[in-house]
Amino acid sequence: MSLTLTVNFFLLRFKNLKFLILLASVTSASANNLTWKQRSERYLKINFNRTKAKINSYIEKRYEIPQHFFLLRDQISQIKKISDKASKVCRKNEKLFECNKQLTTLNSNLISFAQSTRLFIKNTTRKTVFSDIKKETLLFDFFVIAQKRVASASQAVELSLSLDSLLIKYMQAYIPIESFGHVNDYFSSFLFLSKNIKRIDQQSLDQLTNTINYFIRKERETAHLSQRLKKNLELINLFWNNVLKIKKDQR
């Protein structure tokens, strides 16, 4: 009886192994069946996302920026996009339904933004250093703005401008004045990039390339960069060059 159970156990494992091998083969075959265009677009997206992730990681380590900053920045980007769209459609009286829809979405995003900000404030360690108190105060300012509810095009524009101004102040609390220019250029170029990287035109691609090259050059001019940060700059350059090569091949 024991021998039978043992044999059945190994037969079951063998069948499971064959299934896993078959599944891996199907997955591999599926990947191999991708067209050249699909492969190209896949690796374009991968290298584009790697470029952004590596720059964000570099900035986080180089300037000791907390991770919640990047979440706040992304949420503000989304709020600004909806706010800009709402301000346009709400100026047209014949699009009242679309206006109300955008305002509802905008206010819903503000609620989520307030919840995130409250959580960051709660998890912030209370400190007595002036610079840290200033950063915490700015988080409270974000929270106050997020309490507002937008009901018109003019309020949507005002919200967008207020968030822009406060985000810059929050960045300045972490990034020294000599580095703020090229770091802010990067954030501005990539944060509000409305076009899909697959469909971006040559002029916009050239502008992004100039922004990244300028960022790398200015950071390399900084004295006493660690070897790890220098390596990260090399990887940023590598990933972006891959993007450019793929875009060139796609023409």
C-alpha positions in Angstrom: 0.0 0.0 0.0 2.8 2.3 0.9 4.6 1.5 -2.3 1.5 2.3 -4.3 1.1 5.7 -2.6 4.8 6.5 -3.3 4.5 5.5 -7.0 1.3 7.6 -7.4 3.0 10.6 -5.6 5.9 10.5 -8.0 3.6 10.1 -11.0 1.6 13.1 -9.9 4.8 15.2 -9.5 5.9 14.0 -13.0 2.6 15.1 -14.5 2.9 18.5 -12.7 6.4 18.9 -14.0 5.3 18.1 -17.6 2.6 20.7 -17.2 5.0 23.4 -16.0 7.4 22.6 -18.9 4.5 22.8 -21.3 3.4 26.1 -19.7 6.9 27.5 -20.0 7.1 26.4 -23.6 3.8 28.1 -24.5 4.9 31.3 -22.7 8.2 31.2 -24.6 6.5 30.5 -27.9 4.1 33.4 -27.2 7.1 35.7 -26.6 8.8 34.4 -29.8 5.6 35.0 -31.8 5.8 38.8 -31.2 6.2 40.8 -34.3 9.2 43.0 -34.8 7.0 46.1 -34.1 5.7 44.6 -30.9 9.2 43.7 -29.7 10.4 47.1 -30.6 7.6 48.9 -28.7 8.0 46.6 -25.7 11.7 47.4 -25.3 11.1 51.1 -26.0 8.7 51.2 -23.1 11.1 49.2 -20.9 14.0 51.5 -21.5 11.9 54.6 -21.2 10.6 53.5 -17.8 14.1 52.4 -16.7 15.4 55.9 -17.5 12.7 57.6 -15.4 13.1 55.1 -12.5 16.9 55.5 -12.5 16.7 59.3 -12.5 14.1 59.3 -9.7 16.3 56.8 -7.7 19.4 59.0 -8.3 17.6 62.2 -7.1 16.2 60.4 -4.1 19.6 59.3 -2.9 21.6 62.3 -4.0 19.3 64.9 -2.4 17.8 62.7 0.4 14.3 63.2 -0.8 11.6 61.0 0.9 9.8 58.5 -1.2 6.4 60.1 -0.5 7.6 63.1 -2.6 7.3 61.1 -5.8 3.8 59.8 -4.9 2.7 63.4 -4.2 4.3 64.6 -7.4 2.5 61.9 -9.4 -0.9 62.7 -7.8 -0.4 66.4 -8.4 0.4 65.6 -12.1 -2.9 63.6 -12.4 -4.9 66.4 -10.6 -3.4 69.0 -12.9 -4.3 67.1 -16.0 -7.9 66.7 -14.9 -8.0 70.3 -13.7 -6.8 71.6 -17.1 -9.4 69.5 -18.9 -12.1 70.6 -16.5 -11.2 74.3 -16.9 -11.6 73.9 -20.7 -14.9 72.0 -20.9 -16.5 74.1 -18.1 -16.0 77.3 -20.1 -18.4 75.9 -22.8 -22.0 76.1 -21.7 -23.1 73.3 -24.1 -20.8 70.8 -22.3 -22.4 70.9 -18.8 -22.6 67.2 -18.5 -18.9 66.7 -19.4 -18.0 69.7 -17.1 -19.8 68.1 -14.1 -18.1 64.8 -14.9 -14.6 66.3 -14.9 -15.3 68.3 -11.7 -16.5 65.1 -9.9 -13.4 63.2 -11.0 -11.2 66.2 -9.9 -12.8 66.4 -6.5 -12.5 62.6 -6.1 -8.7 62.9 -6.8 -8.4 65.7 -4.3 -9.9 63.4 -1.6 -7.3 60.7 -2.4 -4.6 63.4 -2.3 -5.8 64.6 1.1 -5.7 61.0 2.4 -2.1 60.5 1.1 -0.9 63.8 2.6 -2.5 63.1 6.0 -0.7 59.7 6.1 2.6 61.3 5.2 2.1 63.9 8.0 1.2 61.2 10.5 4.3 59.2 9.6 6.7 62.2 9.7 9.0 62.2 12.7 8.6 65.4 14.6 11.9 67.4 14.5 13.0 70.8 15.9 15.4 71.8 13.0 14.0 74.7 11.1 14.4 73.1 7.6 12.5 70.0 8.8 9.7 72.1 10.3 9.5 74.0 7.0 9.1 70.7 5.1 6.4 69.5 7.5 4.6 72.9 7.2 4.5 72.5 3.4 2.9 69.1 3.8 0.2 70.7 5.9 -0.3 73.3 3.1 -0.8 70.5 0.6 -3.4 69.0 3.0 -5.2 72.4 3.3 -5.4 72.7 -0.5 -6.7 69.2 -0.9 -9.7 70.1 1.4 -11.1 72.5 -1.2 -13.8 71.4 -3.6 -13.8 72.7 -7.2 -17.1 73.9 -8.7 -16.0 76.0 -11.7 -13.4 76.6 -14.4 -11.8 79.5 -12.6 -11.4 77.4 -9.4 -9.8 74.6 -11.4 -7.2 77.0 -12.8 -6.6 78.4 -9.3 -6.1 74.9 -7.9 -3.6 74.0 -10.7 -1.6 77.2 -10.0 -1.6 76.7 -6.3 -0.4 73.1 -6.5 2.4 74.2 -9.0 3.6 76.9 -6.6 3.6 74.6 -3.6 5.3 71.8 -5.3 8.2 74.1 -6.3 8.5 75.3 -2.7 8.5 71.7 -1.5 11.3 70.8 -4.0 13.3 73.8 -3.0 13.2 72.6 0.6 15.3 69.6 -0.4 17.2 70.6 -3.5 20.0 73.3 -3.2 19.7 76.3 -5.5 22.7 75.4 -7.6 21.0 72.1 -8.6 17.4 73.2 -8.6 17.3 74.3 -12.3 18.3 71.1 -14.0 16.4 68.9 -11.5 13.2 70.9 -12.0 13.7 70.8 -15.8 13.7 67.0 -15.6 10.6 66.9 -13.4 8.8 69.4 -15.7 9.7 67.5 -18.9 8.7 64.1 -17.6 6.0 64.8 -15.1 3.7 66.5 -17.5 4.6 64.4 -20.6 1.2 64.0 -22.1 2.3 62.0 -25.2 2.9 58.3 -25.2 6.6 57.6 -25.8 5.6 55.4 -28.7 3.9 58.3 -30.4 6.1 61.2 -29.4 7.3 63.4 -32.2 10.9 64.1 -33.0 10.9 67.6 -31.6 9.6 66.5 -28.2 12.1 63.6 -28.2 14.9 66.0 -28.9 13.8 68.2 -26.1 13.8 65.3 -23.7 17.2 64.3 -24.9 18.6 67.8 -24.2 17.0 67.7 -20.8 18.5 64.4 -19.8 22.0 65.3 -21.2 21.9 68.6 -19.4 20.9 66.8 -16.1 23.7 64.3 -16.5 26.3 67.0 -17.3 25.3 69.2 -14.4 25.4 66.3 -12.0 28.8 65.2 -13.2 30.1 68.6 -12.5 29.3 68.1 -8.8 32.3 67.4 -6.7 32.5 64.3 -4.5 29.9 62.1 -6.2 30.1 58.6 -4.9 31.0 55.8 -7.3 27.5 54.4 -6.9 25.9 57.8 -8.0 28.4 58.0 -10.9 27.4 54.5 -12.0 23.7 55.5 -11.9 24.4 58.4 -14.2 26.1 56.0 -16.6 23.0 53.8 -16.5 20.7 56.7 -17.1 22.7 57.6 -20.2 22.7 53.9 -21.4 18.9 53.5 -21.0 18.1 56.7 -22.8 20.5 55.9 -25.6 18.6 52.6 -26.0 15.4 54.7 -26.3 16.9 56.8 -29.0 18.3 53.8 -31.0 14.9 52.1 -30.9 13.1 55.3 -32.0 15.6 55.6 -34.9 15.0 52.0 -36.0 11.2 52.6 -35.9 11.3 55.4 -38.5 
